[in-house]
Amino acid sequence: MKLDHPIYKIVGEVADQMGVDAFAVGGVVRDYFLQRPCTDIDIVCLGSGVDLAINVAHRINVHKEVRVFKNFGTAMFHYQYDGVDWQIEFVGARKESYRANSRKPIVENGTLADDQNRRDFTINAMAVGLNKDNFGELLDPFGGIRDLDNGVIRTPLDPDITFSDDPLRMMRAIRFATQLGFVIENKTFDAITRNAHRIEIVSKERVAEELNKIVMAKEPSIGFKLLYKSKLMDLIFPEFSKLKGVDTVNDRGHKDNFYHSLEVLDNVAKHSNNLWLRWAAILHDIGKPATKRYDEKLGWTFHGHEVKGAKMVRTIFRKMKLPMNEKMKYVEKLVLLHLRPIILSEDIVTDSAVRRLLFDAGDDIDDLMLLCEADITSKNVQKVQKYLTNFKLVRQKLIDIEEKDRIRNFQPPISGEDIMELFDMQPCREIGVIKNAIKEAILEGIIPNEYEAAYSFMLQEAEKMGMKPIKQK
């Protein structure tokens, strides 16, 4: 293996001076052969990884930046080279044993073979020598190169033990298969299915971290299908599993909302790397199982599923330890609004309806439109083309209305405080009624989004309610 980065030679020279063997391991070796960019370098040595890190850091004058994690016997620092920030992490070779109720191992000093045995997959168990006598030599005891060539995810040792010891590795197997376009070897996948229940000892945060990496893959549906097939989905995201399947009454069925949602997710992934827009795609129909009804005249209906789904977003995010902040609110809003542009595209697009959509969506209108276009998954080519053509009209109308009426992130020209001051009133129902009337008049196009027009309209509404200003403008 060709080692161009100078840190490898430096580590090797320092290791020789210390009389220890050092190796580059794991992801950086895998990604070298896959020709993927990698800026994290993991170093294993047969001795103290902390001491090796400190000595290497002194050699390149970054010793003040060394971070030591005594509980784990590791140390790391950042190293700027060729305009890139590299993270270099050091650890002593070790062997691990596990308790049944924890994925935190009991660690002992070990050999390189012990360290490679504890790795999750063969493609991550390769090592490259850094000492002078074996510099660049590949050590691949489990056929990692062969598995890279064949596109296979496989554990170095018994997969049942590998996954039972650290159940997060099941998520990682599916994540790597999704990211790399690899297949999981049958024996390994069967072990995931058998040990799926073990995922319950893993923290929700770590599961969410791996799930987000699957969501951010080029074709995330691959990972979701594997999660479902392995039974992991039932445990980590049961609400999504409930989308699976088709009910039929009188030979009338509905689409499988599981596969439809994955198709929408893949469609969004083709156009956006926004993680939370992708989550909106995942959850846009999450309310359908709870709202599914059969009507003799209409067939299957899902009335109000967007409202139900939006309410479910907060619960799902909290349970899965996803962020309970503006990102959650963004997903919540897109799920709630995802039918609105579709309805507009089916009817005559009125200025009022477009103003209201702009008002409700704000700066997220473009993401909402992308989600809605991704949601058109019919096998009927003519139907898809009709919707997409109509969406172009809606988009243009959005641009025209925004330029004319400035509704996006709309703030009324006259505030509640202005109304209270003018009529010398404290907060009360009447103030809210007038303020809402001004907003509705602007959204309906009755008055322009301008102060003078809003002021005159306010006086008219106040007069209807028997209110008189204490002073005229």
Residue pairs with C-beta under 8 A, 6 or more apart in sequence:
1 29
1 32
1 33
1 128
1 136
1 137
1 138
2 136
3 9
3 24
3 128
3 130
3 135
3 136
5 41
5 81
5 86
6 81
7 41
7 56
7 60
7 79
7 81
7 86
7 88
8 24
8 130
8 135
9 130
9 135
10 56
10 59
10 60
11 22
11 43
11 52
11 56
11 130
12 22
12 130
12 131
12 132
12 135
13 59
13 132
14 52
14 55
14 56
14 59
15 21
15 22
15 45
15 52
15 130
15 131
16 131
16 132
17 55
18 47
18 51
18 52
18 55
20 45
20 46
20 47
20 48
20 52
21 45
21 46
21 47
21 112
21 129
21 131
22 43
22 44
22 45
22 46
22 52
22 129
22 130
22 131
23 43
23 44
23 45
23 112
23 127
23 128
23 129
23 130
23 139
24 41
24 42
24 43
24 127
24 128
24 130
25 42
25 43
25 44
25 115
25 116
25 119
25 125
25 126
25 127
25 128
26 42
26 119
26 124
26 125
26 126
27 38
27 40
27 42
27 124
28 38
28 40
28 41
28 42
29 126
29 127
29 128
29 138
29 144
30 123
30 124
30 126
30 144
30 148
31 37
31 38
32 38
33 145
33 148
34 148
34 180
39 84
39 85
39 86
39 87
40 86
40 87
40 89
41 86
41 87
41 88
41 89
42 89
42 91
43 49
43 52
43 53
43 88
43 89
43 90
43 91
43 130
44 90
44 91
44 92
44 93
44 112
44 115
44 127
45 52
45 90
45 91
45 92
45 93
46 92
46 93
46 111
46 112
47 92
48 73
48 92
49 73
49 74
49 75
49 90
49 91
49 92
50 68
50 70
50 73
50 74
50 75
50 90
50 92
52 90
53 66
53 68
53 75
53 76
53 77
53 88
53 89
53 90
54 63
54 66
54 68
54 75
56 88
56 90
57 63
57 65
57 66
57 77
60 79
62 77
62 78
62 79
65 77
65 78
66 75
66 76
66 77
67 75
67 76
67 77
68 74
68 75
69 75
69 76
72 91
72 107
73 91
73 92
73 94
73 107
74 89
74 90
74 91
75 89
75 90
76 87
76 88
76 89
76 90
77 87
77 88
78 85
78 86
78 87
78 88
79 85
79 86
79 87
79 88
80 86
92 109
93 109
93 110
93 111
93 112
93 114
93 115
94 107
94 108
94 109
94 110
94 114
94 115
94 118
95 107
95 108
95 109
95 110
95 111
95 114
95 115
95 117
95 118
96 105
96 106
96 107
96 108
96 118
96 165
97 105
97 106
97 108
98 104
98 105
98 106
98 164
98 165
98 166
99 106
100 164
101 201
102 201
103 165
103 166
103 167
103 168
103 201
103 202
105 118
105 165
105 166
112 127
112 139
113 141
115 127
116 125
116 127
116 139
116 141
116 142
116 156
117 125
117 156
117 157
119 125
119 156
120 155
120 162
120 166
120 169
120 172
120 173
121 144
121 147
121 153
121 154
121 155
121 156
121 169
121 172
121 173
121 176
122 142
122 143
122 144
122 147
122 154
122 155
122 156
123 144
123 147
123 148
123 153
123 176
124 144
125 140
125 141
125 142
125 144
125 156
126 138
126 139
126 140
126 144
126 145
127 138
127 139
127 140
128 136
128 137
128 138
128 139
129 135
129 136
129 137
129 139
138 145
141 156
142 154
142 156
147 153
147 154
151 180
151 181
151 182
151 183
152 182
152 183
152 184
152 185
153 173
153 176
153 177
153 182
153 183
153 184
153 185
153 188
154 184
154 185
154 187
154 188
155 162
155 163
155 169
155 188
155 191
156 162
159 187
159 188
159 190
159 191
159 192
160 191
160 194
160 195
162 169
162 191
163 169
163 170
163 191
163 192
163 195
163 198
164 195
164 198
167 195
167 198
167 199
167 201
167 202
168 199
168 202
168 206
168 207
168 210
170 192
170 195
170 196
170 198
170 199
170 230
170 232
171 199
171 202
171 207
171 210
171 211
171 232
172 210
173 184
173 188
173 189
173 192
174 184
174 192
174 214
174 223
174 226
174 227
174 230
174 232
175 210
175 213
175 214
175 217
175 223
176 182
177 183
177 184
177 222
177 223
177 226
178 214
178 217
178 219
178 220
178 222
178 223
178 226
179 213
179 214
179 217
179 218
181 219
181 222
184 192
184 226
189 226
189 230
192 230
192 232
193 229
193 230
193 231
196 230
196 231
196 232
196 234
196 235
197 235
199 207
199 232
199 235
199 236
200 235
203 321
204 319
204 320
204 321
205 321
207 236
207 320
207 321
208 320
208 321
208 322
211 236
211 237
211 320
212 275
214 220
214 223
214 224
214 227
215 223
215 265
215 275
215 278
215 279
215 282
216 273
216 275
216 278
217 223
217 269
218 269
219 266
219 269
220 262
220 265
220 266
220 269
220 278
221 262
221 263
221 265
221 266
224 233
224 240
224 262
224 265
225 262
227 233
227 236
227 237
228 234
228 241
228 244
228 258
233 240
233 241
234 241
236 320
237 316
237 320
239 286
239 312
239 316
240 258
240 261
240 282
240 286
241 258
242 289
243 256
243 257
243 258
243 261
243 285
243 286
243 288
243 289
244 256
244 257
244 258
245 256
245 258
246 253
246 254
246 255
246 256
247 253
247 254
247 292
247 294
247 300
249 294
249 300
252 294
252 299
252 300
253 300
254 292
254 299
254 300
257 285
257 288
257 289
260 285
260 377
261 281
261 282
261 284
261 285
261 286
263 377
264 281
264 284
264 371
264 374
264 375
264 377
265 278
265 281
265 282
267 281
267 373
267 374
267 375
267 377
268 277
268 278
268 280
268 281
268 370
268 371
268 374
269 278
271 370
271 374
272 278
272 367
272 370
274 367
276 327
276 330
276 331
277 334
277 367
277 370
277 371
279 322
279 331
280 330
280 331
280 334
280 335
280 338
280 367
280 371
281 371
281 374
283 309
283 312
283 313
283 316
283 331
283 335
284 306
284 309
284 334
284 335
284 338
284 371
284 375
285 302
285 305
285 309
286 309
286 312
286 313
286 316
286 335
287 302
287 304
287 305
287 306
287 307
287 308
287 309
287 310
287 311
287 312
287 335
288 302
288 305
288 309
290 305
290 308
290 312
291 301
291 302
291 303
291 304
291 305
291 308
292 300
292 301
292 302
293 300
293 301
293 302
293 303
294 300
294 301
295 301
306 335
306 336
306 337
306 338
306 339
307 336
309 335
309 336
310 332
310 333
310 335
310 336
313 328
313 331
313 332
313 335
314 324
314 328
314 332
316 322
317 323
317 324
317 328
317 331
318 324
322 328
330 364
333 360
333 361
333 364
334 364
334 367
334 368
334 371
337 357
337 360
337 361
337 368
338 368
338 371
338 372
338 375
340 357
340 360
340 361
340 368
341 357
341 368
341 369
341 372
341 391
341 394
342 372
342 375
342 387
344 353
344 354
344 357
344 394
345 387
345 390
345 391
345 393
345 394
346 390
347 353
349 393
349 394
349 397
351 397
351 401
351 445
352 443
352 444
352 445
354 394
354 397
354 398
354 401
355 401
355 405
355 407
355 442
355 443
355 444
355 445
356 443
357 365
357 398
358 365
358 398
358 401
358 402
358 407
358 408
358 410
359 407
359 408
359 410
359 443
361 368
361 408
362 408
362 409
363 408
363 409
365 398
365 408
369 391
369 394
369 395
369 398
372 391
373 387
373 388
373 391
376 384
376 387
376 388
378 384
401 407
402 408
405 442
405 445
405 448
405 449
406 449
407 442
407 443
407 449
410 439
410 442
410 449
412 435
412 438
412 439
412 442
412 454
413 438
413 449
413 450
413 451
413 453
413 454
413 455
414 435
414 438
414 451
414 454
414 455
414 458
415 435
416 427
416 431
416 432
416 435
419 425
419 431
419 434
419 435
419 458
420 426
420 427
420 431
422 458
422 469
422 470
422 471
423 431
423 462
423 467
423 468
423 469
423 470
424 470
425 431
425 467
430 465
430 467
433 461
433 465
434 458
434 461
434 462
434 465
437 457
437 458
437 461
438 447
438 454
438 457
438 458
438 461
441 447
441 454
441 457
442 448
442 449
442 454
446 457
447 453
447 454
447 456
447 457
455 473
459 469
462 468
462 469
